[in-house]
Amino acid sequence: MATTLSSDGLDARRKKALYRAWHRGTKEMDFVMGRFADAHIAGLSEADLADFEELLDVSDRELFAWIVGTEEVDPIHDRPVWQAMHAFTHQTK
């Protein structure tokens, strides 16, 4: 699976984040992060983009545990962009 969003018109930072979202290391997290990025990357504020970039640095194992609820999200990442991604993931199962 790959992005359905054209990166045309995105600044270099957003293009890089979109690429990283779709190339995580596990297909499950590619799907979660990539689909969210496709839907939201263009409209993220600079602060939310920074938070999304921080989430891209979290391991797939840890992110997956947060999404399925087997571990509590690290409070440092419990910000609006995480909450939006979590809600997006659970509404589009």
C-alpha positions as CSV (number, residue, x, y, z in Angstrom):
1,M,0.0,0.0,0.0
2,A,1.2,3.5,-0.8
3,T,0.1,7.0,-0.4
4,T,-2.9,8.2,-2.4
5,L,-2.0,11.8,-1.8
6,S,0.1,13.6,-4.4
7,S,2.9,15.4,-2.7
8,D,2.6,18.2,-5.3
9,G,2.1,21.5,-3.5
10,L,3.4,20.2,-0.2
11,D,6.5,21.9,1.2
12,A,9.6,19.8,1.7
13,R,8.9,19.2,5.4
14,R,5.4,17.8,4.8
15,K,6.7,15.7,1.8
16,K,9.3,14.1,4.1
17,A,6.7,13.5,6.9
18,L,4.3,11.9,4.3
19,Y,7.1,9.7,3.0
20,R,8.1,8.6,6.5
21,A,4.5,7.9,7.5
22,W,4.2,5.4,4.6
23,H,7.7,3.8,5.2
24,R,7.6,2.9,8.9
25,G,8.9,-0.7,8.9
26,T,5.7,-2.6,9.5
27,K,2.8,-2.7,7.1
28,E,0.3,-2.1,10.0
29,M,2.0,1.1,11.0
30,D,2.5,2.2,7.4
31,F,-1.3,1.9,7.0
32,V,-2.1,3.7,10.3
33,M,0.4,6.6,9.9
34,G,0.2,6.8,6.1
35,R,-3.6,7.0,5.9
36,F,-3.6,9.7,8.6
37,A,-0.9,11.6,6.8
38,D,-2.8,11.4,3.5
39,A,-5.9,12.8,5.1
40,H,-4.4,15.5,7.3
41,I,-0.7,16.4,6.4
42,A,-1.6,19.4,4.2
43,G,-3.8,21.0,6.9
44,L,-1.7,20.4,10.0
45,S,-0.5,23.6,11.8
46,E,3.2,24.0,12.3
47,A,2.8,22.9,15.9
48,D,0.8,19.8,14.9
49,L,3.3,19.0,12.2
50,A,6.1,19.1,14.7
51,D,4.1,16.8,17.0
52,F,3.4,14.4,14.1
53,E,7.1,14.4,13.3
54,E,7.8,13.4,16.9
55,L,5.3,10.5,16.6
56,L,7.2,9.4,13.5
57,D,10.2,8.8,15.8
58,V,8.3,6.5,18.1
59,S,8.9,2.8,17.5
60,D,6.2,0.9,15.6
61,R,5.8,-1.5,18.6
62,E,5.1,1.3,21.0
63,L,2.7,3.2,18.6
64,F,0.8,0.0,17.9
65,A,0.4,-0.7,21.6
66,W,-1.0,2.8,22.1
67,I,-3.4,2.4,19.2
68,V,-4.8,-1.0,20.3
69,G,-4.8,0.1,24.0
70,T,-2.4,-2.4,25.4
71,E,-0.2,0.4,26.7
72,E,-1.0,3.9,27.8
73,V,0.2,6.6,25.4
74,D,3.3,8.4,26.7
75,P,2.0,11.7,28.2
76,I,4.6,13.7,26.2
77,H,2.8,12.5,23.0
78,D,-0.8,12.9,24.2
79,R,-1.4,16.0,22.2
80,P,-4.1,17.0,19.7
81,V,-2.4,15.4,16.7
82,W,-2.1,12.1,18.6
83,Q,-5.7,12.3,19.7
84,A,-6.8,13.1,16.1
85,M,-4.7,10.2,14.7
86,H,-6.1,7.8,17.3
87,A,-9.7,8.9,16.6
88,F,-9.1,8.6,12.8
89,T,-7.7,5.1,13.2
90,H,-10.6,3.9,15.3
91,Q,-13.3,5.4,13.0
92,T,-11.8,3.9,9.8
93,K,-11.1,0.4,11.0
